[in-house]
Amino acid sequence: MGRGDSNYKGSITGVESLKNIQDKKLYNEMKSAISRYHSALGIPQKEVKLANLEGAYGVHVTENGKSKGVYLDKATFKKGTVQSVSAQKQKDYASGWSTKTNKPVAHTLTHELAHATWNSHLSSPNAKAAGKEIKSLYKKWSGDKKKTGYGKYAKTNVNEFWAETITKGIHGKSDKYTKAAKSIVKKFKLY
């Protein structure tokens, strides 16, 4: 597989359909998260699969400057339940790692869909143009002493800032950064 999330260095193996999630409530939550992403940003459904991942709940892969897919960890999602996925994300919220949202079960999938919408490895003219504004927004956000509601992961780099900001904008408390991110999606037609 090609280049994934900027922080992910592991392999992606054993790819299979999202339909193989054993807990039907969890499967329905994943389908609902995809629909919510589409309705909130006007972005059509992206290909989402299950795979064996090393130390990650999910990853997005970019190859040759194009989005090639979103993968959710089989160990977490295939045999997981709504309760187990929620409990894991609640731990991330409590530790201050993840940006808190109202939909912990949808958080990882929405985060990875956000990477598929924009990340610094995408090379389309629209993605490159959007990147300038996103990097400027990240710089502004990084210097904002009054920002609230963001986890440490958003500070990792501009790609993670983007994914966490979009996730917060869809499933959390909206603020000037989430509104700006949504505006960038529409302005640069990142579909």
C-alpha positions in Angstrom: 0.0 0.0 0.0 1.0 3.6 -0.5 1.7 6.3 2.0 -0.8 6.5 4.8 -1.4 8.9 7.6 1.6 11.0 8.2 2.2 9.3 11.6 1.4 5.7 10.6 4.4 3.6 9.7 2.8 0.1 9.9 1.5 -2.2 7.3 -2.1 -2.6 6.1 -3.0 -6.3 5.5 -6.0 -8.6 5.4 -8.4 -6.0 3.8 -12.0 -6.9 3.9 -15.5 -5.3 3.7 -16.9 -3.1 6.4 -19.9 -5.4 6.2 -17.9 -8.0 8.1 -18.3 -6.0 11.3 -20.0 -8.6 13.5 -22.0 -6.3 15.8 -24.8 -5.0 13.6 -25.2 -1.9 15.9 -21.6 -1.0 15.4 -21.9 -1.6 11.6 -24.9 0.7 11.5 -23.0 3.4 13.5 -20.2 3.2 10.9 -22.7 3.6 8.0 -24.4 6.4 9.9 -21.0 8.2 10.3 -20.3 8.0 6.6 -23.8 9.4 5.9 -23.3 12.2 8.4 -20.0 13.1 6.9 -21.7 13.3 3.5 -24.6 15.4 4.7 -22.4 17.8 6.7 -19.8 18.5 4.0 -21.5 17.4 0.8 -18.8 14.8 0.2 -19.9 11.5 -1.3 -19.2 8.2 0.4 -15.6 7.2 0.4 -14.4 3.6 0.3 -14.0 2.3 3.8 -12.6 -1.2 4.6 -11.5 -3.2 7.6 -7.8 -4.2 7.8 -5.1 -5.4 10.2 -3.4 -2.3 11.4 -0.4 -2.0 13.8 -1.3 0.3 16.7 -3.9 2.5 15.0 -7.7 2.6 15.1 -7.8 3.7 11.5 -5.7 5.1 8.7 -6.2 6.8 5.4 -3.9 6.0 2.5 -2.7 8.5 -0.2 -1.0 7.0 -3.2 0.5 9.1 -6.0 -1.2 12.2 -4.7 -4.7 10.6 -4.6 -6.8 9.3 -1.9 -6.8 5.5 -2.0 -9.0 4.5 0.9 -9.8 4.5 4.6 -9.1 1.5 6.7 -10.4 0.7 10.2 -8.6 -1.7 12.5 -10.1 -5.2 12.5 -9.2 -5.8 16.1 -11.1 -2.7 17.2 -14.1 -2.8 14.8 -14.7 -6.2 13.3 -15.2 -8.0 16.6 -15.9 -4.8 18.6 -19.1 -3.5 19.9 -20.6 0.0 20.2 -19.7 -0.1 23.9 -16.1 -1.3 23.4 -15.3 1.3 20.7 -16.9 4.0 22.7 -15.0 3.0 25.8 -11.6 3.2 23.9 -12.4 6.6 22.6 -13.6 7.8 26.0 -10.2 6.9 27.4 -8.6 9.0 24.6 -10.8 11.9 25.6 -10.1 11.5 29.3 -6.3 11.5 28.6 -6.6 14.7 26.6 -5.2 12.9 23.5 -8.3 13.1 21.2 -10.5 16.1 20.5 -13.7 15.4 22.4 -16.9 14.9 20.3 -20.5 13.9 21.0 -20.0 10.7 18.9 -17.1 8.7 20.2 -18.0 5.7 18.1 -18.0 7.7 14.9 -14.8 9.7 15.8 -12.1 7.5 14.2 -14.0 7.0 10.9 -14.9 10.7 10.6 -11.2 11.5 11.4 -10.0 9.2 8.6 -12.6 10.5 6.1 -11.3 14.0 6.9 -7.8 12.8 5.9 -9.3 11.5 2.6 -10.8 14.9 2.0 -7.6 16.8 2.5 -4.0 15.9 3.6 -0.7 17.4 2.7 0.1 14.4 0.4 -2.8 15.0 -2.0 -1.7 16.7 -5.2 -4.8 17.9 -7.0 -4.8 21.7 -7.8 -7.7 22.1 -5.3 -5.9 20.2 -2.6 -2.8 22.2 -3.0 -4.7 25.5 -3.0 -6.7 24.5 0.1 -3.4 23.4 1.7 -2.2 27.0 1.8 -5.3 28.1 3.7 -5.3 25.1 6.0 -1.6 25.6 6.9 -2.4 29.3 7.7 -5.4 28.2 9.8 -3.2 25.7 11.6 -0.6 28.3 12.3 -3.3 30.7 13.7 -4.8 27.9 15.8 -1.4 26.8 17.1 -0.8 30.3 18.4 -4.2 30.7 19.9 -3.9 30.6 23.7 -7.7 30.6 24.1 -8.6 27.6 22.0 -10.6 25.0 23.8 -11.9 21.6 23.2 -9.0 20.2 21.2 -6.8 17.2 22.2 -3.1 16.8 21.9 -3.3 14.8 18.7 -4.5 17.9 16.8 -1.1 19.5 17.7 0.9 16.7 16.0 0.9 18.3 12.6 -1.3 20.1 10.1 -2.8 16.8 8.8 -4.0 15.8 12.3 -5.1 19.3 13.1 -7.3 19.1 9.9 -8.8 15.7 10.7 -9.5 16.5 14.4 -11.0 19.9 13.5 -13.3 18.5 10.8 -14.3 15.7 13.3 -15.1 18.3 16.0 -17.0 20.3 13.4 -19.2 17.4 12.5 -19.7 15.7 15.9 -18.7 18.3 18.5 -19.0 21.9 19.5 -18.5 24.2 16.6 -16.0 27.1 16.8 -14.3 29.5 14.5 -11.8 26.8 13.4 -14.4 24.2 12.6 -16.4 26.8 10.7 -13.3 27.9 8.8 -12.4 24.2 7.9 -15.9 23.5 6.6 -15.7 26.7 4.6 -12.4 25.6 3.1 -14.0 22.3 2.0 -16.7 24.2 0.1 -14.5 26.9 -1.3 -12.0 24.5 -2.8 -14.5 21.8 -3.7 -12.6 19.1 -1.8 -15.0 16.3 -2.8 
